[in-house]
């Protein structure tokens, strides 16, 4: 969604969970093999394994291998089509169109927006979506990622790790480390983006905050951790705050 909404020139999907990466690889193959947004919806939500295998002829390399494997279709059927039990109904909300501007994914769901879909379809067709298993707590793994990005000629635009810095996830210390490590291959304009659940008891509402590569590069990991802690604490108190970039209250004036 982030790559679609920002019209990013490439997308790298990483996760320590191999099944998340598997999802990304299958989704890339479906996007590449699709002929239109409506066709993508059919491939994603209802097409049998035999249709996936037929469409495999339209793609190359790993995407062809992915669509030819019955195991891919079986995984997708269980993890995406029938997964309606997790947070916010898992894929239940994403696989259906929003009916109100404030509904989940209303402005960013490429399943129901031609412009967003076309951008991701183009990235997939051109081999510009890349997925790999990566533990952000592993400094060597991040170093290798930076090396591979450099070899491809790709530059970091936005590093989106959702709410990983929150104490309920990896925590701010781990996040401070990986943000600092990634900053070594970042541009001054690179945005390190995170989210925090806002203090609104009746609804699920997320606040967004970010630091630029220029700001992070001038700090050590411990300072970045303190910045994250301060921002998270501020957002938990102020439920009206929606987006902050290099917040002066946190990074200094």
Number of C-alpha atoms within 10 A of each C-alpha: 15 14 19 22 16 13 15 15 16 20 22 16 15 19 17 13 12 13 13 16 19 19 17 20 22 22 21 25 28 27 26 26 26 22 14 14 20 14 15 21 17 15 20 23 15 12 15 15 19 13 14 23 18 13 20 23 14 14 18 15 9 14 24 22 16 23 27 20 14 15 12 18 21 13 15 19 18 11 16 18 16 13 14 15 10 9 8 12 11 16 17 17 16 19 16 12 16 16 9 9 9 9 11 17 15 17 16 18 22 22 18 19 15 13 14 22 23 17 19 26 26 16 23 24 19 11 14 19 23 16 18 18 16 18 15 21 17 13 15 12 14 20 15 12 18 21 13 12 15 13 9 10 8 15 15 22 20 21 19 16 16 16 22 17 22 21 12 9 12 14 16 24 21 18 24 23 21 19 26 23 23 21 24 14 20 24 16 15 14 21 24 24 20 24 22 21 17 22 17 14 7 6 9 11 16 21 21 20 23 21 22 21 26 16 16 27 20 11 14 14 19 14 17 25 22 16 23 25 19 15 21 25 13 15 23 16 12 14 15 14 15 15 15 16 14 21 15 9 11 14 19 8 7
